[in-house]
Structure formats: C-alpha cells, structure tokens
Amino acid sequence: MDLVNLLYQYLNRFINSEELLARLKKIDLTKYSKYEVIKIKELIKDLEKIIKEIPNAKDEIEEERLKSLDRILNSLTEDVMASLDEEGKKFVEKQKASLENDKKKVNDGGKLYDAVVELMDNNEIVNKYYDKMDSKELLAFITQYISAPITPALTQSAFDDLVRVGIEEDKREALWRLAFNYTNKKKDFTKIVDYFILKRDAYYLEELVCAVAESLDMDYLINKVIETKDKDFIKEIISRGKDISYLFSEEKLEKIKDALLKEII
C-alpha cells in the first residue's frame, strides 16, 4: 500500500512533488516483483522529468489555504492572549507556531499538481495495489486521516460495507472518522448512529455530531436516544449536549429532558 498511500497524500496536498519523489526513492523494492520494480523506477524517472519541466504555481486551493491560515493567525490578537491563563497561552502559542510552519510549507499547484496526479493515478502498479485492498484494508486506509478533502469514490452500498466491517470489529474511532471523511458527500450515516446508540456510547455519538451534524437527521438521532429509555445514557447525552449546544439546540435538549422526566416518573 506504500504507493497508494503516496498517491493519497499527494492528491490531498499533504505532501508536495519533492517530498513524493523522496519517498518514492525510499520505497522498499524487495516487497515488489521484478516487473513492478521496473515500473516503479520508470515512475520515479517520469516524476523527475515533470518536476524539472513544469514550474510550480499557486492555484485557488493553495491561495485559499494561505488566506485561511492568515485569518486564524490574525484572530489570535494580543487581547485574546491577555484573556487566557498560562496553560491556555502555552496551548495557543503552540498552535500559532504550528500554523506559521504550515504557512512556510510549499504545496504544488496548477499544471504541476495536475501532471503529478495524472502520472500517479494512471500508474498500473498504483492501481493494482488499490484494487487489491479488501474492505478492512480500505477502511483502515481511509480512516488513517480524520478528514481528507479528496476521498475514494464510494457508492452507498460500498460505504455501508465499510461500516459493516467497522461494526463487526467494533472500530468506533474508525466509524466516526469514516463519516467525517464523507460528510457532505451524500452518504447515509444512519447505521453508524444506530451502532453508537446500541453501544450506549455517548462519547462517540458526540464526536459524530460534532463532525457531521449537517449530514445527520438530528430528529431521528434524538428519537433513537429517547427510545432507549436508558436514564444514564440519556443523562450523559444531555450533559454532553450542553457542551456542544451549538449543535444540540436548547429545543432538542429540552425534548430529551422531557423524555427523561417521563421515564423517571
């Protein structure tokens, strides 16, 4: 999966072409057949040629990334820092340093990015190893990142198959990450909601709501919570809901509270 991972990292702009080239050159070729080794070496030469011949250029995605970083950094004013305690200041300073480093990172854009993606995406060895992944491997592959902008194209049926694997192996972290990766991509997350409620896992239910609230049927979720008639679970949902009141509206929290009072009475 080394080659597939490298394509995924480049496609999502986690690495640039220079980093991609360096990592390709470090791949353990003993894991591949003689034919595959030849093709990987050809891939490296083709990539070197692209880097040499096609200049890098900022595109809209890269410009927006930098603007977004500036917006965050500009929001961390002296007044904001003065309002924090020492622990808060240390945390924010650490985040500021991380954001500043992100600004220094040179991402590929324009024709260079397009050419490298086409090269990797059309490589027969890359495609061979992607096609060989079973559902368990694909779930692990996708959820290695909490959220990636560009994810493998999945039908609802294929998505549900990954959810099935996550449920069978009780991979709750992977399940909410899977949902986060496919939010706003017209996927139904009902089976994940049902599983977290079945397991009475208020923590991961909260994580799911925080990540993909706009893609959930919140009335369905709340009704399913109420239907459990599990006082402790419902109380925990109410408690956690207060912490994310921007997602659980007061109206929805009152609905859960009313249901809990009925159960107690």
Contacts in CASP RR format, 6 or more apart in sequence:
PFRMAT RR
TARGET T0000
AUTHOR 0000-0000-0000
METHOD contacts of the structure
MODEL  1
MDLVNLLYQYLNRFINSEELLARLKKIDLTKYSKYEVIKIKELIKDLEKI
IKEIPNAKDEIEEERLKSLDRILNSLTEDVMASLDEEGKKFVEKQKASLE
NDKKKVNDGGKLYDAVVELMDNNEIVNKYYDKMDSKELLAFITQYISAPI
TPALTQSAFDDLVRVGIEEDKREALWRLAFNYTNKKKDFTKIVDYFILKR
DAYYLEELVCAVAESLDMDYLINKVIETKDKDFIKEIISRGKDISYLFSE
EKLEKIKDALLKEII
1 129 0 8 1.000
1 133 0 8 1.000
1 137 0 8 1.000
1 141 0 8 1.000
2 27 0 8 1.000
2 28 0 8 1.000
2 31 0 8 1.000
3 27 0 8 1.000
3 40 0 8 1.000
3 120 0 8 1.000
3 123 0 8 1.000
3 125 0 8 1.000
3 126 0 8 1.000
3 129 0 8 1.000
4 126 0 8 1.000
4 129 0 8 1.000
4 130 0 8 1.000
4 133 0 8 1.000
4 141 0 8 1.000
5 141 0 8 1.000
5 144 0 8 1.000
6 15 0 8 1.000
6 20 0 8 1.000
6 23 0 8 1.000
6 24 0 8 1.000
6 120 0 8 1.000
7 120 0 8 1.000
7 121 0 8 1.000
7 126 0 8 1.000
7 130 0 8 1.000
8 141 0 8 1.000
8 148 0 8 1.000
9 15 0 8 1.000
9 20 0 8 1.000
10 16 0 8 1.000
10 17 0 8 1.000
10 20 0 8 1.000
10 108 0 8 1.000
10 116 0 8 1.000
10 117 0 8 1.000
10 120 0 8 1.000
11 117 0 8 1.000
11 120 0 8 1.000
11 121 0 8 1.000
11 150 0 8 1.000
12 145 0 8 1.000
12 148 0 8 1.000
12 149 0 8 1.000
12 150 0 8 1.000
13 61 0 8 1.000
13 62 0 8 1.000
13 65 0 8 1.000
13 107 0 8 1.000
13 108 0 8 1.000
13 113 0 8 1.000
13 149 0 8 1.000
14 145 0 8 1.000
15 23 0 8 1.000
16 56 0 8 1.000
16 105 0 8 1.000
16 106 0 8 1.000
16 107 0 8 1.000
16 108 0 8 1.000
17 47 0 8 1.000
17 50 0 8 1.000
17 51 0 8 1.000
17 56 0 8 1.000
17 108 0 8 1.000
17 112 0 8 1.000
17 116 0 8 1.000
18 51 0 8 1.000
20 47 0 8 1.000
20 116 0 8 1.000
20 120 0 8 1.000
21 44 0 8 1.000
21 47 0 8 1.000
21 48 0 8 1.000
21 51 0 8 1.000
24 40 0 8 1.000
24 43 0 8 1.000
24 44 0 8 1.000
24 47 0 8 1.000
25 44 0 8 1.000
27 40 0 8 1.000
29 37 0 8 1.000
29 40 0 8 1.000
32 40 0 8 1.000
32 125 0 8 1.000
36 125 0 8 1.000
39 123 0 8 1.000
39 124 0 8 1.000
39 125 0 8 1.000
40 125 0 8 1.000
43 119 0 8 1.000
43 120 0 8 1.000
43 123 0 8 1.000
43 125 0 8 1.000
46 119 0 8 1.000
47 116 0 8 1.000
47 119 0 8 1.000
50 112 0 8 1.000
50 115 0 8 1.000
50 116 0 8 1.000
50 119 0 8 1.000
51 112 0 8 1.000
54 111 0 8 1.000
54 112 0 8 1.000
54 115 0 8 1.000
55 111 0 8 1.000
55 112 0 8 1.000
56 106 0 8 1.000
56 108 0 8 1.000
56 109 0 8 1.000
56 110 0 8 1.000
56 112 0 8 1.000
57 109 0 8 1.000
57 110 0 8 1.000
57 111 0 8 1.000
57 112 0 8 1.000
58 66 0 8 1.000
58 109 0 8 1.000
58 110 0 8 1.000
59 109 0 8 1.000
59 110 0 8 1.000
59 113 0 8 1.000
61 109 0 8 1.000
62 107 0 8 1.000
62 109 0 8 1.000
65 107 0 8 1.000
66 103 0 8 1.000
69 99 0 8 1.000
69 102 0 8 1.000
69 103 0 8 1.000
70 103 0 8 1.000
72 99 0 8 1.000
73 96 0 8 1.000
73 99 0 8 1.000
73 100 0 8 1.000
73 103 0 8 1.000
76 92 0 8 1.000
76 96 0 8 1.000
80 92 0 8 1.000
81 89 0 8 1.000
81 92 0 8 1.000
84 92 0 8 1.000
108 116 0 8 1.000
120 126 0 8 1.000
121 127 0 8 1.000
133 141 0 8 1.000
135 161 0 8 1.000
135 162 0 8 1.000
135 164 0 8 1.000
135 165 0 8 1.000
136 165 0 8 1.000
136 169 0 8 1.000
138 152 0 8 1.000
138 162 0 8 1.000
139 162 0 8 1.000
139 165 0 8 1.000
139 166 0 8 1.000
139 171 0 8 1.000
139 174 0 8 1.000
139 178 0 8 1.000
140 174 0 8 1.000
142 148 0 8 1.000
142 151 0 8 1.000
142 152 0 8 1.000
142 162 0 8 1.000
142 177 0 8 1.000
142 178 0 8 1.000
142 181 0 8 1.000
143 171 0 8 1.000
143 173 0 8 1.000
143 174 0 8 1.000
143 177 0 8 1.000
143 178 0 8 1.000
143 181 0 8 1.000
145 177 0 8 1.000
145 181 0 8 1.000
146 177 0 8 1.000
146 180 0 8 1.000
146 181 0 8 1.000
147 177 0 8 1.000
147 180 0 8 1.000
147 181 0 8 1.000
147 183 0 8 1.000
147 211 0 8 1.000
148 181 0 8 1.000
151 181 0 8 1.000
151 182 0 8 1.000
151 185 0 8 1.000
154 162 0 8 1.000
154 182 0 8 1.000
154 187 0 8 1.000
156 187 0 8 1.000
156 188 0 8 1.000
159 178 0 8 1.000
159 182 0 8 1.000
159 187 0 8 1.000
159 188 0 8 1.000
160 188 0 8 1.000
160 191 0 8 1.000
162 178 0 8 1.000
163 175 0 8 1.000
163 178 0 8 1.000
163 191 0 8 1.000
163 192 0 8 1.000
163 195 0 8 1.000
164 191 0 8 1.000
165 171 0 8 1.000
166 174 0 8 1.000
166 175 0 8 1.000
167 175 0 8 1.000
167 191 0 8 1.000
167 195 0 8 1.000
170 199 0 8 1.000
172 195 0 8 1.000
172 196 0 8 1.000
172 199 0 8 1.000
172 201 0 8 1.000
172 204 0 8 1.000
173 204 0 8 1.000
175 192 0 8 1.000
175 195 0 8 1.000
175 196 0 8 1.000
175 204 0 8 1.000
176 192 0 8 1.000
176 204 0 8 1.000
176 207 0 8 1.000
176 208 0 8 1.000
176 211 0 8 1.000
178 192 0 8 1.000
179 187 0 8 1.000
179 189 0 8 1.000
179 192 0 8 1.000
179 208 0 8 1.000
179 211 0 8 1.000
179 212 0 8 1.000
179 215 0 8 1.000
180 211 0 8 1.000
180 212 0 8 1.000
183 211 0 8 1.000
183 212 0 8 1.000
183 214 0 8 1.000
183 215 0 8 1.000
184 214 0 8 1.000
184 215 0 8 1.000
187 215 0 8 1.000
189 208 0 8 1.000
189 212 0 8 1.000
189 215 0 8 1.000
189 216 0 8 1.000
190 217 0 8 1.000
190 220 0 8 1.000
192 208 0 8 1.000
193 205 0 8 1.000
193 208 0 8 1.000
193 216 0 8 1.000
193 220 0 8 1.000
193 221 0 8 1.000
193 224 0 8 1.000
194 224 0 8 1.000
196 204 0 8 1.000
196 205 0 8 1.000
196 208 0 8 1.000
197 205 0 8 1.000
197 221 0 8 1.000
197 224 0 8 1.000
197 225 0 8 1.000
197 228 0 8 1.000
200 228 0 8 1.000
200 230 0 8 1.000
200 232 0 8 1.000
200 233 0 8 1.000
202 233 0 8 1.000
202 236 0 8 1.000
202 237 0 8 1.000
202 240 0 8 1.000
203 240 0 8 1.000
205 221 0 8 1.000
205 225 0 8 1.000
205 237 0 8 1.000
206 240 0 8 1.000
206 241 0 8 1.000
206 243 0 8 1.000
206 244 0 8 1.000
208 216 0 8 1.000
209 216 0 8 1.000
209 218 0 8 1.000
209 221 0 8 1.000
209 244 0 8 1.000
209 247 0 8 1.000
209 248 0 8 1.000
210 244 0 8 1.000
210 247 0 8 1.000
213 247 0 8 1.000
218 252 0 8 1.000
222 252 0 8 1.000
222 255 0 8 1.000
222 256 0 8 1.000
225 233 0 8 1.000
225 234 0 8 1.000
225 237 0 8 1.000
225 256 0 8 1.000
226 234 0 8 1.000
226 255 0 8 1.000
226 256 0 8 1.000
226 259 0 8 1.000
228 234 0 8 1.000
229 263 0 8 1.000
231 260 0 8 1.000
231 263 0 8 1.000
231 264 0 8 1.000
234 256 0 8 1.000
234 259 0 8 1.000
234 260 0 8 1.000
234 263 0 8 1.000
235 260 0 8 1.000
237 256 0 8 1.000
238 253 0 8 1.000
238 256 0 8 1.000
238 257 0 8 1.000
238 260 0 8 1.000
241 247 0 8 1.000
241 248 0 8 1.000
241 253 0 8 1.000
242 248 0 8 1.000
242 253 0 8 1.000
245 253 0 8 1.000
END
